[in-house]
Amino acid sequence: MSSASPNSTVLLVLYDILPNVHQPQRPYALLPNPWITRLILKSKGIPFVVKPITTTELRAEGPGSFRERFRSTLGPNDRPLIPMIEHNGRLVGDTVTIAHYLDFHFPETPSPYLPELQASQLKENALAHSIAANQATQLRATIAQRHVQLVYEQCTELFDEEQRGWMRSDAKLGMPNAYNLFMSMDRATLLASARIHVAGVFSILSPPFTPRIEGLSPHQDTTDLLLTPPAQQQQQFLSSPTKPGLLDFTVFGWFLLTYTADLPLNHAIWSESSFKAREWLGVYKGGEYALRGDVAKEGHWPGDVPLRGVEEWATRMFALYDNYTRRIVEGEVLEGEPEKL
């Protein structure tokens, strides 16, 4: 088995998108998928350097281009996908392939799928590994569906004119008139759907339920009649009780997108109370999507679902790896990041 030490002298390169080449500013780290790979690398303790590229460079053709190097293994619409890493002269693309690649080549580091285990232990825990991978695939698809229409305008507005045109094009989005369709969708419905989805995801952090089983004699302890998982401390992360993994990195990538592109929208989606969500709807596009009629009453809008544990989890995620993400979103230039954009 080929492996490399996290302390290898061959420095891994992470390719991320630079949204605006004419007015480059920090934080340029914006898109969810590169954030996922950044956090996987940090969790494994693998040193890396970041190389920003544009969507134009990503799509370029010809000798030495990303498209040419990937050849027959391109992503949807026959184009390379961000993020990409380069390791020992080999280009590896998309978050899932990168996660599997890093688990193989850095076996003595935590796996993003089962972060309580080292990657070298995955084979002996194959069933758990498979379940965790399937769960991550499902979450990646569903959270994107709930968020992309809400934030796509604000996100792409941060790109320069040429790249913005591509990001909003039918070719990029994969269907005719997609961007206009995004913009026509009712924001109150989209926002409620996003909050409901987040509430479901974070039910993982909820305290254990009270078993509902009849006792046939007074004061009978009925817990010995159930085969339940071993009691554990309060869950701190989505992927495991004490360590973040791919579920956390996936959700946090989308959290960071709205945090950077539209902070009021971030509060609207992720706050425990729906007050900020109602406030955002009241001002977005001049209040076009403000709640009216019966749903304007407290507790009558589906988005009023409380999001318990989310804000505390986000605080824990920001604090990881010596406040890595917080320092980036605040504009600090960290080791491995380009000093000039």
N, C-alpha and C positions, 0 to 999 in steps of 0.2 A: 504493500500500500504506500503510495506516495504521500508524504506529509511534509509540512514545513512548520518551523517554530514560529510563534508570534513574534519572537525577537529576531527573525531572519533579517539579514542585511539587505535583501531584495525588498524594496519598499513598494507596497501595493498602491495602485493608482485608482481613485474613484472619480468617475466622470459625472459631473452634475451640470445642470442647465444654468447658464447666465441669461436671465430674462431680457436685460436691456443693455446693449453694448454701447449705446450713446450716452446714457446716464447711469452707469453701473453704480450700485450702492448696496450697502449691507443692511439687512441680511439678504444676500442673493439666493441663499438656500430657501427654496419655496415649495417645490413639488413633493407630494407625499412619498412616492416610491424611492427617490434618492435618500430621503430622511430614514426610511426603513433600513436601507443598507448601511447608512452611516451608523445607526444605532446597533445593528448587528455587529459591525466591526468594533465598535466601542465595547460592547458586551463581551466580546472575545479577547479584547486587549490587543488587537492587531494594529500595528502602526500603519498609517496610510497618508497619502497626500491627495488633495482634491485638485482636479483639473476642470475648470469650467469650460463648457462648450456651448454653442448656440444650437437651436433647432435646425438652422440652415446647415451647419457642419454635420449634424447628426444624420441629415437626409442626403448629404452629398454622395455623388457616385464617382467611380474612377479608382485607379490604383491607390491602395493605401487607405481608402475611405472605410468608415465603419461598415457601410453596406457591403463593400467588397470583402472585407475580412470575415463577416458573418456568413456571406454567401447564402446557402440554402437554409440557414437556421434563423432567418429573420422573423420578426414578430408579426402581429396583425397588420394588414395592408402592405406587407413586404417592406417593412422598415425596421431599423434597429430600435431598441427600446432603452429608455433611461430608467434606472441607472445601469451603468456598465462599470466593471472593474477590469483592470489589467494586472495580471499576476504572472511573473516569470515569463513575460512575453506573450501570454495568452489572454485574449479578450473574452470576457464572460458577461452576458447580458440578461437582464430582468431579475427582479427580486427573488423569485423562487429558485431559479437556476443558481444565482449567487449564493443563496442560503445553503443549498445542497453542496455546492462546490466548496464553500468555506468549511462546512462540517467535515468533508472528506479530507481536505488538505491541512486542516488545523484540528486534528482529532482530540487534542488534550485541552480544548477550550469548550465552554458551555455551548450547547446546541440551542439555537433560538426556538426550536420546536419543543424541547423539554429542558428548560434552562436549569433545572436542578441537577441535570446529568451532563457529563462531558460527551462530546460528539462520538468518542470512541465507544461509548456504552449504548449507542442507539441500536446496534444489531441485536443485542440481547434484550432489548425492549422494543422489538419491532412492531408489536400491535399498538402500543402507546404512541410510538413514533408515527405510525400510519394515521391513527385517529387525530393526533395533533396537527399533522399536515393537512388532512381533510378539513379540519375545523378552521385552520388559517386560510385555506383557499375560499371557503364559504364566506368568512368574514371579510376578506379582501374584496370580494365581489359585491356583497350587500352594503358595505359602508360606502363604497364608491357610488353605488346607485343612489344612496340617500343624500349624498353631499354634492356631487359634481354639478348638478343643475343650479344649486343654490349659490355656489361660489365661483362659477366659471367666468362670469363677466368680470368680477373684481380681480380674480387671479390673472386673467389674460390682459387686463388693463395695465398690469405691471410690466408687460413685455414691450419691447420697441415695436415700431409700426410694422416692420417686415415680419417679425416673428409673431406678432399679434394676429396678422392676417392668416398666417399658417395655422395657428392654434385654434382659430375660429372657423377654419375651412371645413367643407364637407369631407375632403380627403383625410384630414386629421381625425375628425370625429366619426367617420365611417358610415355616414348616412346623409341623404339629401336634406338640406335646410336645417341641419341639426342645431346650429347655434340659435337661429331664430325660434326654433321649437323650445330650446332651453329658456329663452327670454320670455316666451309666452306663457310659461307654466305658472300656476298660482302659487305665490310665495308662502301663503299661510298653510296650504296643503303640504308643500315641500318641507317647510320648517317643522310642522307637526310630525311628519313622517320621520325626519331626521332625529327629533327628540325621542320619539317612541322607539326607534331602532337603538339609539344610545342607551336608553333605559333597559332594553332587553339585554344588550351586551354586558352592561354593568351589574346585572342581577347576579353575576358570578361573585361579586364582592359582598353580596347581601349575607346577613347572618343565617345560619342553618334554620330550616323550617321546623316548627313544632310538630312532632309525629302525631297523627290522628288515628289512634287505635284504641279500641275499647278495652278497659281493664275488667276482668271477670271477677275480681275480688277487690275489696277496699285497699287502697294504697299500693296496688300492684305496680311494679316497675315494668312498663311495657317495652322499654327500649331493647331488652334482650330478645324480643320477638322479631326484630328487624335486622337484616344484614346491611349495615350502613358503612360508608367509608370511615377509616380511622379519624378520630377527632383531631383537628389541626387548629393552629392559631388562626386568628382572623386573616383572611386573604388580603394581601397587599397589592397584588398585581393580577392581571387577567390570565397570564400563562402559567403561573404557579403561585403558591402562597407567599414566597419571599423573594423571588427573582423575576424580573421582567423578561419577556420573550417576544416571539413574533406577533402574537395577538396584541400585546401592548404597543410594539413598534408600529404596527399597521394602524391602529386606532390613533396613536399619537401623531403619526404622519399627517393624517387628515385634520387633527386638532391644530397642528402647526400651520397648515395651509390657511385655514381661516384666521388663525391668530395673526399671521403676517399680512394676509390680503384684505381682511375686513374684521378688525377686532370687535366692533359691536355685533357682527354676525357670529363671531366665535362665542361671545357671551350669550347670544340668543340660543345657540344650539346646545352649549355645554353647561350652562348654569343650572344649579339644582332647582331653583324656582323658575317659572315661565315669565316672570316680570320682564326680564331683559328681552325675551323673545317677542312679547307683545309690544314692547317699546320699539324694537327694530322694525317690526311690521308697520308701526305707526309713522315711521319717517322714511322708509325705503321707497324710492320713486314717488316722493311727495305724499306718502300715505296711501298709495293706490291699493295696497293689499292689507290695510288696517282692518282689524276684526270689527265687524258690524253685526247688529242684530243679536240673536240669541247667543252666538258663539263669543260675543264680546263679554259676556258675563263670566266671572271667575269660575273656573272649573267646568265650563261648557265647551271649551276648545280642546280637541284631542292633544294638542301640544302642551297642555297644562300638566302632563304627567311629570312627577318629581324625579329628578336625576340624583339619587343618593349615592354618595361616595365618589362621584366623578371629579369634583373639584379637588378633593384630597389626593386622589390618584394623580391628577395632572401636576400637583405640587411635587409629588414623589418623582414623577417622570422628569420634570425640569431639574431636579436636584441630582439626578444620576450622573455618574462619571464626572464628578467635580463641576456640576452645573453646566455640562457641555451644551445642551440645547439652549438654555437660558442665555448663556454668554454669546452664542451665535446670533440669536434673534435680537439681542441688544446691540449687535454690531461689532463685537470684539473680534479681532483677528487671532485665531488660535493656531497652534503649531500644526503644520500640514495644510493650512488654508492659504490660498494665494494672497500675498501681501498687497498686490495691486490687481484691480479688476479691469 
